[in-house]
Amino acid sequence: MQLAHGLTLGVDFTEGVATTMLIVSALPLVVAVLVFFLMPRRPDGAGARTP
């Protein structure tokens, strides 16, 4: 990582930050898909709205 005035820091965190952002962004989607498929269903459409 290099700052504006040429100061170079020894450690580059960009790969770690990108990986963390990917995990944090994808985790809610994975949880939503798992909940959708693992939640028990009501038998015979009980509770469904009728027009």
Phi, psi and omega in degrees: 000134181234131181270176189300324186263019177088005178287124181253125176267146187287336186249135179250115184261006187297321180293319178294320179294318179296318179295317179297317178297320178296314181295315182295327179283324185275334185300315177298325178293318179296317179296318180297318179294317179297316179296321180300318184273338184261346179290139178293145181265152174280136181290142174057028177067027180298136180089359179286144179285142176245136182289000000 
